[in-house]
């Protein structure tokens, strides 16, 4: 049996996939998305 869905799929069995899934979740979460996005922007500016 299969299930067709729309959206993104992340390989949470890998460290990178797990990290990507958590970043995406944080950016979609209504309570923390603004604060998290600001953190990411500040952090990226230091790279």
C-alpha distance matrix in Angstrom:
0.0 3.8 7.0 10.2 13.4 17.1 19.2 20.0 18.1 20.4 20.2 21.8 22.0 25.0 28.2 28.3 24.8 25.6 28.9 27.5 25.0 28.0 30.3 27.9 27.5 31.2 31.9 29.7 31.1 33.7 36.1 36.5 35.5 39.1 40.5 37.7 38.0 41.8 41.4 39.2 41.7 44.6 42.9 42.0 45.6 46.7 44.7
3.8 0.0 3.8 6.7 9.8 13.4 15.6 16.4 14.7 17.3 17.7 19.5 20.2 22.8 25.9 25.7 22.1 23.1 26.1 24.4 22.1 25.2 27.2 24.7 24.5 28.3 28.7 26.6 28.2 30.9 33.4 33.6 32.4 35.9 37.5 34.7 34.8 38.5 38.3 36.0 38.3 41.3 39.7 38.7 42.2 43.5 41.5
7.0 3.8 0.0 3.8 6.4 10.1 12.5 13.8 12.7 15.7 16.8 18.5 19.9 22.4 25.1 24.6 20.8 21.6 24.4 22.5 19.9 22.9 24.8 22.0 21.7 25.4 25.7 23.3 25.0 27.5 30.2 30.5 29.2 32.7 34.4 31.8 31.8 35.6 35.6 33.4 35.7 38.7 37.4 36.4 39.9 41.4 39.6
10.2 6.7 3.8 0.0 3.8 7.1 10.0 11.8 11.6 15.1 16.8 19.0 20.7 22.7 25.2 24.1 20.4 21.6 24.0 21.5 19.2 22.4 23.7 20.6 20.8 24.5 24.2 21.8 24.0 26.3 29.3 29.6 27.8 31.2 33.1 30.5 30.2 34.0 34.2 31.9 33.8 37.1 35.9 34.7 38.1 39.8 38.0
13.4 9.8 6.4 3.8 0.0 3.8 6.5 8.9 9.5 13.2 15.6 17.4 19.8 21.5 23.5 22.3 18.6 19.5 21.5 18.9 16.5 19.5 20.6 17.3 17.4 21.0 20.6 18.1 20.3 22.6 25.7 26.0 24.2 27.4 29.5 27.0 26.6 30.4 30.8 28.6 30.5 33.8 32.8 31.7 35.0 36.8 35.3
17.1 13.4 10.1 7.1 3.8 0.0 3.8 7.1 9.1 12.8 15.9 17.8 20.6 21.7 23.3 21.5 18.0 19.2 20.6 17.5 15.4 18.4 18.8 15.3 15.8 19.2 18.2 15.8 18.5 20.6 23.9 24.0 21.8 24.8 27.1 24.8 24.0 27.7 28.4 26.1 27.7 31.1 30.4 29.1 32.2 34.3 32.9
19.2 15.6 12.5 10.0 6.5 3.8 0.0 3.7 6.7 10.0 13.5 15.3 18.3 19.0 20.3 18.3 14.9 16.0 17.1 13.9 12.0 14.9 15.1 11.6 12.5 15.8 14.8 12.8 15.7 18.2 21.3 21.0 18.7 21.7 23.9 21.3 20.5 24.3 24.8 22.4 24.1 27.5 26.7 25.4 28.6 30.6 29.2
20.0 16.4 13.8 11.8 8.9 7.1 3.7 0.0 3.8 6.6 10.2 12.2 15.2 15.5 16.8 14.6 11.3 12.8 13.8 10.6 9.1 12.4 12.7 9.6 11.2 14.5 13.7 12.7 15.6 18.6 21.3 20.4 18.1 21.2 22.8 19.9 19.1 22.9 23.0 20.3 22.2 25.5 24.2 22.9 26.3 28.0 26.4
18.1 14.7 12.7 11.6 9.5 9.1 6.7 3.8 0.0 3.8 6.8 9.1 11.8 12.6 14.3 12.8 9.1 10.7 12.6 10.0 8.4 12.0 13.1 10.9 12.0 15.5 15.6 14.8 17.2 20.5 22.8 21.7 19.9 23.2 24.4 21.2 21.0 24.6 24.1 21.5 23.8 26.8 25.1 23.9 27.5 28.8 26.9
20.4 17.3 15.7 15.1 13.2 12.8 10.0 6.6 3.8 0.0 3.8 5.8 8.7 9.0 10.5 9.1 5.4 7.0 9.2 7.2 6.0 9.7 11.1 9.9 11.2 14.3 15.0 14.9 17.0 20.6 22.3 20.8 19.3 22.6 23.2 19.7 19.8 23.3 22.3 19.6 22.3 24.8 22.8 21.9 25.6 26.4 24.5
20.2 17.7 16.8 16.8 15.6 15.9 13.5 10.2 6.8 3.8 0.0 3.8 5.3 5.9 8.5 8.1 4.7 6.5 9.6 8.9 8.2 11.4 13.3 12.9 14.0 16.8 18.0 18.2 19.9 23.6 25.0 23.3 22.2 25.4 25.6 22.0 22.4 25.7 24.2 21.6 24.4 26.6 24.2 23.4 27.1 27.5 25.3
21.8 19.5 18.5 19.0 17.4 17.8 15.3 12.2 9.1 5.8 3.8 0.0 3.8 5.3 6.9 7.8 5.0 4.2 7.9 8.6 7.3 9.5 12.2 12.5 12.7 15.3 17.3 17.6 18.5 22.3 23.2 21.6 21.0 24.3 24.1 20.5 21.6 24.7 22.9 20.7 23.9 25.8 23.2 23.0 26.8 26.9 25.0
22.0 20.2 19.9 20.7 19.8 20.6 18.3 15.2 11.8 8.7 5.3 3.8 0.0 3.8 6.7 8.7 7.0 6.9 10.4 11.6 10.9 12.9 15.5 16.2 16.5 18.8 20.9 21.4 22.2 26.0 26.8 25.0 24.5 27.8 27.3 23.7 24.8 27.8 25.7 23.5 26.7 28.3 25.4 25.2 29.0 28.7 26.6
25.0 22.8 22.4 22.7 21.5 21.7 19.0 15.5 12.6 9.0 5.9 5.3 3.8 0.0 3.8 5.5 5.2 6.1 8.6 10.0 10.6 12.4 14.4 15.5 16.5 18.4 20.2 21.3 22.5 26.2 26.9 24.7 23.9 26.9 26.2 22.5 23.4 26.1 23.8 21.4 24.4 25.9 22.8 22.4 26.1 25.6 23.3
28.2 25.9 25.1 25.2 23.5 23.3 20.3 16.8 14.3 10.5 8.5 6.9 6.7 3.8 0.0 3.8 5.6 5.2 6.2 8.7 10.0 10.8 12.4 14.4 15.4 16.6 18.6 20.2 21.1 24.8 25.1 22.5 22.0 24.7 23.6 19.9 21.0 23.4 20.8 18.6 21.7 22.9 19.7 19.6 23.2 22.5 20.4
28.3 25.7 24.6 24.1 22.3 21.5 18.3 14.6 12.8 9.1 8.1 7.8 8.7 5.5 3.8 0.0 3.8 5.4 5.1 6.2 8.6 10.0 10.6 12.4 14.2 15.4 16.7 18.5 20.0 23.6 24.3 21.5 20.4 22.9 22.2 18.4 18.8 21.3 19.1 16.4 19.2 20.7 17.7 17.0 20.7 20.3 18.0
24.8 22.1 20.8 20.4 18.6 18.0 14.9 11.3 9.1 5.4 4.7 5.0 7.0 5.2 5.6 3.8 0.0 3.8 5.4 5.1 6.2 8.7 9.9 10.6 12.2 14.2 15.5 16.6 18.3 22.0 23.0 20.8 19.5 22.4 22.2 18.5 18.9 21.9 20.1 17.4 20.3 22.3 19.6 18.9 22.6 22.8 20.7
25.6 23.1 21.6 21.6 19.5 19.2 16.0 12.8 10.7 7.0 6.5 4.2 6.9 6.1 5.2 5.4 3.8 0.0 3.8 5.5 5.2 6.3 8.8 10.1 10.6 12.4 14.5 15.6 16.4 20.2 20.8 18.6 18.0 21.1 20.5 16.9 18.0 20.9 18.9 16.7 20.1 21.7 19.1 19.1 22.9 22.9 21.3
28.9 26.1 24.4 24.0 21.5 20.6 17.1 13.8 12.6 9.2 9.6 7.9 10.4 8.6 6.2 5.1 5.4 3.8 0.0 3.8 5.4 5.2 6.2 8.7 9.9 10.6 12.5 14.4 15.4 19.0 19.3 16.6 15.8 18.5 17.7 14.0 14.9 17.6 15.4 13.1 16.5 18.0 15.3 15.4 19.2 19.1 17.7
27.5 24.4 22.5 21.5 18.9 17.5 13.9 10.6 10.0 7.2 8.9 8.6 11.6 10.0 8.7 6.2 5.1 5.5 3.8 0.0 3.8 5.4 5.1 6.2 8.5 9.9 10.7 12.4 14.3 17.8 18.9 16.3 14.8 17.5 17.4 13.7 13.8 16.9 15.5 12.7 15.6 17.8 15.6 15.0 18.7 19.4 17.8
25.0 22.1 19.9 19.2 16.5 15.4 12.0 9.1 8.4 6.0 8.2 7.3 10.9 10.6 10.0 8.6 6.2 5.2 5.4 3.8 0.0 3.8 5.5 5.2 6.1 8.6 10.0 10.7 12.2 15.9 17.1 15.2 14.0 17.3 17.5 14.0 14.6 18.0 16.8 14.6 17.7 20.0 18.1 17.9 21.6 22.4 21.1
28.0 25.2 22.9 22.4 19.5 18.4 14.9 12.4 12.0 9.7 11.4 9.5 12.9 12.4 10.8 10.0 8.7 6.3 5.2 5.4 3.8 0.0 3.8 5.4 5.0 6.1 8.6 9.9 10.4 14.1 14.6 12.3 11.8 15.0 14.6 11.1 12.6 15.7 14.1 12.6 16.0 17.9 16.1 16.6 20.2 20.8 20.1
30.3 27.2 24.8 23.7 20.6 18.8 15.1 12.7 13.1 11.1 13.3 12.2 15.5 14.4 12.4 10.6 9.9 8.8 6.2 5.1 5.5 3.8 0.0 3.8 5.4 5.1 6.3 8.7 10.0 13.4 14.1 11.3 9.8 12.5 12.4 8.7 9.3 12.5 11.3 9.2 12.4 14.6 13.1 13.3 16.8 17.8 17.2
27.9 24.7 22.0 20.6 17.3 15.3 11.6 9.6 10.9 9.9 12.9 12.5 16.2 15.5 14.4 12.4 10.6 10.1 8.7 6.2 5.2 5.4 3.8 0.0 3.8 5.4 5.1 6.3 8.7 12.0 13.7 11.7 9.6 12.7 13.6 10.4 10.3 14.0 13.7 11.5 14.1 16.9 15.9 15.6 19.0 20.5 19.8
27.5 24.5 21.7 20.8 17.4 15.8 12.5 11.2 12.0 11.2 14.0 12.7 16.5 16.5 15.4 14.2 12.2 10.6 9.9 8.5 6.1 5.0 5.4 3.8 0.0 3.8 5.4 5.2 6.0 9.8 11.2 9.8 8.7 12.4 13.1 10.3 11.3 14.8 14.5 13.2 16.1 18.5 17.7 18.1 21.4 22.7 22.4
31.2 28.3 25.4 24.5 21.0 19.2 15.8 14.5 15.5 14.3 16.8 15.3 18.8 18.4 16.6 15.4 14.2 12.4 10.6 9.9 8.6 6.1 5.1 5.4 3.8 0.0 3.8 5.5 5.2 8.5 9.0 6.6 5.8 9.2 9.4 6.6 8.2 11.5 11.0 10.4 13.4 15.4 14.9 15.9 18.9 20.2 20.4
31.9 28.7 25.7 24.2 20.6 18.2 14.8 13.7 15.6 15.0 18.0 17.3 20.9 20.2 18.6 16.7 15.5 14.5 12.5 10.7 10.0 8.6 6.3 5.1 5.4 3.8 0.0 3.8 5.7 8.1 9.7 7.5 4.6 7.6 9.1 6.7 6.5 10.2 10.8 9.7 11.8 14.6 14.7 14.9 17.7 19.7 19.9
29.7 26.6 23.3 21.8 18.1 15.8 12.8 12.7 14.8 14.9 18.2 17.6 21.4 21.3 20.2 18.5 16.6 15.6 14.4 12.4 10.7 9.9 8.7 6.3 5.2 5.5 3.8 0.0 3.8 6.2 9.0 8.3 6.0 9.4 11.5 9.8 9.9 13.4 14.4 13.5 15.5 18.3 18.5 18.7 21.4 23.5 23.6
31.1 28.2 25.0 24.0 20.3 18.5 15.7 15.6 17.2 17.0 19.9 18.5 22.2 22.5 21.1 20.0 18.3 16.4 15.4 14.3 12.2 10.4 10.0 8.7 6.0 5.2 5.7 3.8 0.0 3.8 5.7 5.8 5.4 9.0 10.4 9.3 10.7 13.7 14.3 14.4 16.7 18.9 19.1 20.1 22.7 24.5 25.0
33.7 30.9 27.5 26.3 22.6 20.6 18.2 18.6 20.5 20.6 23.6 22.3 26.0 26.2 24.8 23.6 22.0 20.2 19.0 17.8 15.9 14.1 13.4 12.0 9.8 8.5 8.1 6.2 3.8 0.0 3.8 5.8 5.7 8.1 10.2 10.5 11.5 13.9 15.3 16.0 17.6 19.7 20.7 21.7 23.9 25.9 26.9
36.1 33.4 30.2 29.3 25.7 23.9 21.3 21.3 22.8 22.3 25.0 23.2 26.8 26.9 25.1 24.3 23.0 20.8 19.3 18.9 17.1 14.6 14.1 13.7 11.2 9.0 9.7 9.0 5.7 3.8 0.0 3.8 6.2 7.9 8.6 9.6 11.7 13.3 14.2 15.7 17.6 19.0 20.0 21.7 23.6 25.3 26.6
36.5 33.6 30.5 29.6 26.0 24.0 21.0 20.4 21.7 20.8 23.3 21.6 25.0 24.7 22.5 21.5 20.8 18.6 16.6 16.3 15.2 12.3 11.3 11.7 9.8 6.6 7.5 8.3 5.8 5.8 3.8 0.0 3.8 5.7 5.5 5.9 8.4 10.0 10.5 12.0 14.2 15.4 16.2 18.0 20.1 21.6 22.9
35.5 32.4 29.2 27.8 24.2 21.8 18.7 18.1 19.9 19.3 22.2 21.0 24.5 23.9 22.0 20.4 19.5 18.0 15.8 14.8 14.0 11.8 9.8 9.6 8.7 5.8 4.6 6.0 5.4 5.7 6.2 3.8 0.0 3.8 5.6 5.1 5.8 8.4 9.7 10.3 12.0 14.1 15.0 16.1 18.2 20.2 21.2
39.1 35.9 32.7 31.2 27.4 24.8 21.7 21.2 23.2 22.6 25.4 24.3 27.8 26.9 24.7 22.9 22.4 21.1 18.5 17.5 17.3 15.0 12.5 12.7 12.4 9.2 7.6 9.4 9.0 8.1 7.9 5.7 3.8 0.0 3.8 5.5 5.2 6.2 8.6 10.0 10.6 12.3 14.2 15.4 16.8 19.0 20.6
40.5 37.5 34.4 33.1 29.5 27.1 23.9 22.8 24.4 23.2 25.6 24.1 27.3 26.2 23.6 22.2 22.2 20.5 17.7 17.4 17.5 14.6 12.4 13.6 13.1 9.4 9.1 11.5 10.4 10.2 8.6 5.5 5.6 3.8 0.0 3.8 5.5 5.2 6.2 8.7 10.0 10.7 12.2 14.3 15.6 17.3 19.2
37.7 34.7 31.8 30.5 27.0 24.8 21.3 19.9 21.2 19.7 22.0 20.5 23.7 22.5 19.9 18.4 18.5 16.9 14.0 13.7 14.0 11.1 8.7 10.4 10.3 6.6 6.7 9.8 9.3 10.5 9.6 5.9 5.1 5.5 3.8 0.0 3.8 5.4 5.0 6.2 8.7 9.9 10.4 12.2 14.3 15.8 17.1
38.0 34.8 31.8 30.2 26.6 24.0 20.5 19.1 21.0 19.8 22.4 21.6 24.8 23.4 21.0 18.8 18.9 18.0 14.9 13.8 14.6 12.6 9.3 10.3 11.3 8.2 6.5 9.9 10.7 11.5 11.7 8.4 5.8 5.2 5.5 3.8 0.0 3.8 5.4 5.1 6.2 8.6 9.7 10.5 12.4 14.6 15.8
41.8 38.5 35.6 34.0 30.4 27.7 24.3 22.9 24.6 23.3 25.7 24.7 27.8 26.1 23.4 21.3 21.9 20.9 17.6 16.9 18.0 15.7 12.5 14.0 14.8 11.5 10.2 13.4 13.7 13.9 13.3 10.0 8.4 6.2 5.2 5.4 3.8 0.0 3.8 5.5 5.1 6.2 8.5 10.0 10.8 13.0 15.0
41.4 38.3 35.6 34.2 30.8 28.4 24.8 23.0 24.1 22.3 24.2 22.9 25.7 23.8 20.8 19.1 20.1 18.9 15.4 15.5 16.8 14.1 11.3 13.7 14.5 11.0 10.8 14.4 14.3 15.3 14.2 10.5 9.7 8.6 6.2 5.0 5.4 3.8 0.0 3.8 5.5 5.2 6.0 8.6 10.0 11.2 13.1
39.2 36.0 33.4 31.9 28.6 26.1 22.4 20.3 21.5 19.6 21.6 20.7 23.5 21.4 18.6 16.4 17.4 16.7 13.1 12.7 14.6 12.6 9.2 11.5 13.2 10.4 9.7 13.5 14.4 16.0 15.7 12.0 10.3 10.0 8.7 6.2 5.1 5.5 3.8 0.0 3.8 5.4 5.0 6.0 8.5 10.1 11.0
41.7 38.3 35.7 33.8 30.5 27.7 24.1 22.2 23.8 22.3 24.4 23.9 26.7 24.4 21.7 19.2 20.3 20.1 16.5 15.6 17.7 16.0 12.4 14.1 16.1 13.4 11.8 15.5 16.7 17.6 17.6 14.2 12.0 10.6 10.0 8.7 6.2 5.1 5.5 3.8 0.0 3.8 5.4 5.2 6.3 9.0 10.4
44.6 41.3 38.7 37.1 33.8 31.1 27.5 25.5 26.8 24.8 26.6 25.8 28.3 25.9 22.9 20.7 22.3 21.7 18.0 17.8 20.0 17.9 14.6 16.9 18.5 15.4 14.6 18.3 18.9 19.7 19.0 15.4 14.1 12.3 10.7 9.9 8.6 6.2 5.2 5.4 3.8 0.0 3.8 5.6 5.3 7.0 9.6
42.9 39.7 37.4 35.9 32.8 30.4 26.7 24.2 25.1 22.8 24.2 23.2 25.4 22.8 19.7 17.7 19.6 19.1 15.3 15.6 18.1 16.1 13.1 15.9 17.7 14.9 14.7 18.5 19.1 20.7 20.0 16.2 15.0 14.2 12.2 10.4 9.7 8.5 6.0 5.0 5.4 3.8 0.0 3.8 5.4 5.5 7.2
42.0 38.7 36.4 34.7 31.7 29.1 25.4 22.9 23.9 21.9 23.4 23.0 25.2 22.4 19.6 17.0 18.9 19.1 15.4 15.0 17.9 16.6 13.3 15.6 18.1 15.9 14.9 18.7 20.1 21.7 21.7 18.0 16.1 15.4 14.3 12.2 10.5 10.0 8.6 6.0 5.2 5.6 3.8 0.0 3.8 5.3 5.4
45.6 42.2 39.9 38.1 35.0 32.2 28.6 26.3 27.5 25.6 27.1 26.8 29.0 26.1 23.2 20.7 22.6 22.9 19.2 18.7 21.6 20.2 16.8 19.0 21.4 18.9 17.7 21.4 22.7 23.9 23.6 20.1 18.2 16.8 15.6 14.3 12.4 10.8 10.0 8.5 6.3 5.3 5.4 3.8 0.0 3.8 5.6
46.7 43.5 41.4 39.8 36.8 34.3 30.6 28.0 28.8 26.4 27.5 26.9 28.7 25.6 22.5 20.3 22.8 22.9 19.1 19.4 22.4 20.8 17.8 20.5 22.7 20.2 19.7 23.5 24.5 25.9 25.3 21.6 20.2 19.0 17.3 15.8 14.6 13.0 11.2 10.1 9.0 7.0 5.5 5.3 3.8 0.0 3.8
44.7 41.5 39.6 38.0 35.3 32.9 29.2 26.4 26.9 24.5 25.3 25.0 26.6 23.3 20.4 18.0 20.7 21.3 17.7 17.8 21.1 20.1 17.2 19.8 22.4 20.4 19.9 23.6 25.0 26.9 26.6 22.9 21.2 20.6 19.2 17.1 15.8 15.0 13.1 11.0 10.4 9.6 7.2 5.4 5.6 3.8 0.0
